[in-house]
């Protein structure tokens, strides 16, 4: 049951690795041998997670923390890592971990949108879950004349995005509670499990003819208006809210 509670499961795995390391060191096991055993423990527990991106995050937790804290590793380092985890929890709250992890949008990923979706100057565009603002930067490259807005659940990340993207209006809040009806285009870089929900929200709130763009993840069972293969193995998916046909 604990493995299903995210991100608690990640925190417990990372703590288990550090406790394992500290315990082996107290028994006189050489540092690098103890570190290798702790690493294997973390990798094994990471494989118990169902979603691939969670496996990656869990598996990286111990080695990344070891690199940050430096070697030789002491038993007290576990507490230092817990402090780092507390800071991470503040930056990226628990509810945010149930959404998409913090992966930045590549700089030129949204340039194909400009050729496919012609928007008038001043059109409102939303980066739903804007993180540090990389998606806003990519949208600005595609639409220099647009009115850009972003919403981000993490207050520290929203603050950082506001400082970087002075050309956009960024606020802290829940993208699922945000009304999408004023926007000509909504951009998402979410995860596969949330795309059905995102399309349901788009159908309920977007104006007829408005667009939903998604990086890397398609809406299951919904034909895309267009799609592009991008550098770095990324793929851009574009969907349009249907315009009602005129009744005879």
C-alpha positions as CSV (number, residue, x, y, z in Angstrom):
1,X,0.0,0.0,0.0
2,X,2.8,2.4,0.8
3,X,4.2,2.0,-2.7
4,X,1.0,3.5,-4.1
5,X,1.3,6.7,-2.1
6,X,3.3,9.1,-4.1
7,X,5.6,10.9,-3.3
8,X,5.7,9.2,0.2
9,X,7.1,6.0,-1.5
10,X,10.0,7.9,-3.0
11,X,10.9,9.5,0.3
12,X,10.8,6.1,2.1
13,X,13.0,4.5,-0.6
14,X,15.6,7.3,-0.4
15,X,15.6,7.1,3.4
16,X,15.9,3.3,3.3
17,X,19.0,3.7,1.1
18,X,20.7,6.1,3.5
19,X,19.7,4.0,6.6
20,X,21.2,1.0,4.8
21,X,24.4,2.8,4.1
22,X,24.7,4.1,7.7
23,X,24.0,0.7,9.1
24,X,26.6,-1.0,7.0
25,X,29.2,1.6,7.8
26,X,28.6,1.1,11.5
27,X,29.2,-2.6,11.0
28,X,32.6,-1.8,9.4
29,X,31.7,-2.4,5.8
30,X,33.9,-0.4,3.5
31,X,32.4,2.8,2.2
32,X,32.1,1.9,-1.5
33,X,30.8,-1.5,-0.8
34,X,28.1,-0.1,1.5
35,X,27.3,2.5,-1.1
36,X,26.9,-0.1,-3.8
37,X,24.6,-2.2,-1.6
38,X,22.5,0.9,-0.8
39,X,22.3,1.7,-4.5
40,X,21.1,-1.8,-5.4
41,X,18.5,-1.5,-2.7
42,X,17.2,1.7,-4.2
43,X,17.1,0.3,-7.7
44,X,15.2,-2.8,-6.5
45,X,12.6,-0.7,-4.7
46,X,12.3,1.6,-7.7
47,X,11.3,-1.3,-9.9
48,X,8.2,-1.8,-7.7
49,X,6.7,1.4,-9.0
50,X,4.4,1.0,-11.9
51,X,5.0,4.2,-13.8
52,X,8.3,4.6,-15.6
53,X,9.0,8.2,-14.7
54,X,8.5,7.4,-11.0
55,X,11.0,4.5,-11.3
56,X,13.5,6.9,-12.8
57,X,13.0,9.5,-10.0
58,X,13.2,6.9,-7.3
59,X,16.3,5.2,-8.7
60,X,18.1,8.6,-9.1
61,X,17.3,9.8,-5.6
62,X,20.2,8.1,-3.7
63,X,23.0,8.6,-6.2
64,X,22.1,12.2,-6.9
65,X,21.9,12.9,-3.2
66,X,25.3,11.2,-2.7
67,X,26.8,13.4,-5.5
68,X,25.3,16.6,-4.0
69,X,26.4,15.8,-0.4
70,X,29.8,14.4,-1.5
71,X,31.9,11.5,-0.4
72,X,33.0,10.2,2.1
73,X,29.4,9.7,3.2
74,X,28.7,9.8,6.9
75,X,25.7,8.5,8.8
76,X,24.6,12.1,9.5
77,X,24.3,12.8,5.8
78,X,20.9,11.1,5.9
79,X,19.6,14.0,7.9
80,X,21.1,16.5,5.5
81,X,19.3,14.7,2.7
82,X,16.0,14.9,4.6
83,X,16.5,18.6,4.9
84,X,17.0,18.7,1.1
85,X,13.8,16.7,0.7
86,X,11.9,19.1,2.8
87,X,13.0,22.0,0.6
88,X,12.0,19.9,-2.5
89,X,8.5,19.3,-0.9
90,X,8.2,23.1,-0.4
91,X,9.2,23.8,-4.0
92,X,7.1,21.0,-5.5
93,X,4.1,20.2,-3.2
94,X,2.7,16.7,-2.8
95,X,-0.3,17.3,-5.1
96,X,2.1,18.4,-7.8
97,X,3.9,15.1,-7.7
98,X,0.7,13.4,-8.7
99,X,0.7,15.5,-11.9
100,X,3.6,15.8,-14.3
101,X,7.2,16.0,-13.1
102,X,9.2,19.2,-13.7
103,X,10.5,18.7,-17.3
104,X,11.2,21.9,-19.2
105,X,9.8,22.4,-22.7
106,X,12.6,22.6,-25.3
107,X,13.3,26.0,-26.7
108,X,12.0,25.4,-30.3
109,X,9.5,22.7,-29.6
110,X,6.4,24.9,-30.3
111,X,7.5,26.6,-33.5
112,X,5.5,24.3,-35.7
113,X,2.3,25.6,-34.1
114,X,2.7,29.0,-35.8
115,X,2.4,27.5,-39.3
116,X,-0.6,25.4,-38.4
117,X,-2.5,27.7,-36.0
118,X,-2.9,31.3,-37.2
119,X,-3.8,33.5,-34.3
120,X,-4.4,37.2,-34.4
121,X,-2.2,39.6,-32.5
122,X,-3.2,39.8,-28.9
123,X,-4.7,36.3,-28.8
124,X,-4.6,34.8,-25.3
125,X,-2.5,31.6,-24.8
126,X,-2.2,29.6,-21.6
127,X,0.7,27.4,-20.5
128,X,-1.2,25.1,-18.1
129,X,1.4,23.9,-15.6
130,X,4.1,26.4,-16.6
131,X,6.8,25.3,-14.1
132,X,9.8,27.7,-14.4
133,X,8.4,29.2,-17.7
134,X,10.2,27.2,-20.4
135,X,6.9,26.6,-22.1
136,X,6.1,30.3,-22.0
137,X,9.4,31.0,-23.7
138,X,8.7,28.5,-26.4
139,X,5.2,30.0,-26.9
140,X,6.7,33.4,-27.2
141,X,9.0,32.2,-30.0
142,X,6.0,30.8,-31.9
143,X,3.7,33.8,-31.2
144,X,5.6,37.1,-30.6
145,X,2.3,39.1,-30.6
146,X,0.3,36.9,-28.3
147,X,-0.8,37.6,-24.7
148,X,0.8,34.8,-22.7
149,X,-0.4,33.5,-19.4
150,X,0.8,30.7,-17.2
151,X,-0.5,28.8,-14.2
152,X,1.6,26.7,-11.8
153,X,0.7,24.9,-8.6
154,X,4.0,25.4,-6.9
155,X,4.3,28.9,-5.4
156,X,8.1,29.0,-5.6
157,X,8.1,27.9,-9.2
158,X,5.3,30.4,-10.1
159,X,7.4,33.1,-8.5
160,X,10.5,32.1,-10.4
161,X,8.5,32.0,-13.7
162,X,7.2,35.5,-13.1
163,X,10.7,36.8,-12.6
164,X,12.0,35.2,-15.8
165,X,9.0,35.7,-18.1
166,X,8.2,39.3,-17.5
167,X,6.4,39.2,-20.9
168,X,3.7,36.8,-19.5
169,X,1.2,36.9,-16.7
170,X,1.9,34.0,-14.4
171,X,-0.1,33.1,-11.3
172,X,0.0,30.4,-8.7
173,X,-2.9,28.0,-8.8
174,X,-4.4,24.7,-10.0
175,X,-4.5,24.3,-13.8
176,X,-7.6,22.0,-13.4
177,X,-9.5,24.8,-11.6
178,X,-8.5,27.4,-14.1
179,X,-11.1,28.4,-16.6
180,X,-9.9,27.7,-20.1
181,X,-12.7,29.4,-22.0
182,X,-10.9,32.7,-22.6
183,X,-7.9,31.1,-24.4
184,X,-7.4,30.6,-28.1
185,X,-4.8,27.9,-27.4
186,X,-3.9,25.9,-24.2
187,X,-0.5,24.2,-24.0
188,X,0.3,21.2,-21.8
189,X,3.3,19.2,-21.0
190,X,1.6,16.7,-18.7
191,X,1.8,12.9,-18.6
192,X,-0.2,10.1,-20.3
193,X,-2.5,9.5,-17.4
194,X,-3.9,13.0,-17.4
195,X,-4.6,13.5,-21.1
196,X,-8.1,12.1,-21.0
197,X,-8.9,14.5,-18.2
198,X,-7.3,17.4,-20.1
199,X,-9.3,16.7,-23.2
200,X,-12.6,16.5,-21.2
201,X,-11.8,19.9,-19.8
202,X,-10.9,21.3,-23.2
203,X,-14.2,20.0,-24.6
204,X,-16.2,21.5,-21.7
205,X,-14.5,24.9,-21.6
206,X,-12.6,25.8,-24.7
207,X,-14.5,27.9,-27.2
208,X,-15.3,26.3,-30.6
209,X,-12.3,26.5,-32.8
210,X,-9.8,26.9,-30.0
211,X,-6.8,24.6,-29.7
212,X,-5.1,22.2,-27.3
213,X,-1.4,21.5,-27.8
214,X,0.4,18.7,-26.0
215,X,4.1,17.9,-26.0
216,X,4.9,14.2,-26.1
217,X,1.5,12.8,-25.0
218,X,-1.5,12.2,-27.2
219,X,-5.2,12.1,-26.2
220,X,-6.2,8.4,-26.4
221,X,-8.9,7.7,-29.0
222,X,-9.1,11.3,-30.2
223,X,-7.8,12.1,-33.8
224,X,-5.2,14.9,-33.7
225,X,-5.6,17.8,-36.1
226,X,-1.8,17.6,-36.6
227,X,1.3,16.1,-35.1
228,X,5.1,16.7,-35.5
229,X,8.2,14.7,-34.7
230,X,10.7,17.1,-33.1
231,X,14.4,17.0,-32.3
232,X,15.4,15.1,-29.2
233,X,12.7,12.4,-29.6
234,X,9.8,14.7,-28.7
235,X,6.5,14.8,-30.4
236,X,4.0,17.6,-30.6
237,X,0.2,16.9,-30.7
238,X,-2.4,19.4,-31.7
239,X,-6.2,19.1,-31.1
240,X,-9.0,21.5,-32.0
241,X,-12.3,22.0,-30.2
242,X,-14.9,21.2,-32.8
243,X,-17.0,24.0,-34.4
244,X,-20.7,23.1,-34.3
245,X,-22.1,22.5,-37.8
246,X,-24.9,24.8,-38.9
247,X,-28.4,23.2,-38.7
248,X,-30.3,23.2,-42.0
